[in-house]
């Protein structure tokens, strides 16, 4: 399974979410794909002000801050 983190290089919230997500990814064996919102005009048009945003198959799990409980519950249900 793969989660997508829409991020930007100079965003401290993005970096914080990526670091906080690592233990959950390891716990559930999930791959994390990090996409730079500024490298893709389509992503920027969709998510510019929402980064960081965590997605699974296009569905938003959380943005700005990692909701650990929500993501853990979600991963437990779809595993």
N, C-alpha and C positions, 0 to 999 in steps of 0.2 A: 504494500500500500504506500501511496505517496501523498504527502501534504505539500502544498505550495505556499511559500511565504513571499508575498509581494513586498519589496523592500526598496530602500535607496541607500547608496553608499555612505552618505554623510549624515544619516539619521540615527541618533542615539537610541530612540525608541525601537527602531528596527533591529539594531544590534542587540539590545536588551531582550527583545522577544526571541531572537534566534538562539541566544545563549540559554534562556529559560526553557525553550522548547527542546533542547538537546536531551535532557534526561527522560522526558516523555517519549521522544522518538526512540531512544535506546530501550526503554521499558516495553514498548509495544512493537518494536522492530519495524518502525516506520521510516521511510526515506523522506528527507526534507529537500525540496527543490526551492532554491532561492532565486527569485527573478528580480532584476533591477527595473523598477518602474520607469526610470528615466531613459532606459535603453530601448523602450518599445512605445511608440506613440499611442497604440491602442490601449495598452495597460495604463499609460499615464492618463488618458482620457477617462478611463473607468475608475481608477483608484488613486489619483494624484493626492488628494487631501486625506485619504483614509489610511495611508501606510503608517506602520506596517499592518498588513492584513493577512490572516491565515485562512487558506482555502482548502477544501477537499472536493475534488471534481467540480470546481466552480462554485461551490456553496461556501458562504462565509461562516467560519467558526468563531472568529473574533477579530477585532482591529484595535489599534493603538497599544493595547496591553494584552498579554497572554492571560486568558481565563483558564487557568490550569484545571480547575474542577470540571468545567464544561468540556474541555478538550479530552480530559481523561475519561469522562463519562461517554462522550461520543465515540472515542476509540474502543472502549470496552464493548459498546453495543454493536459496532460494525465488524469487529474482529471475528 
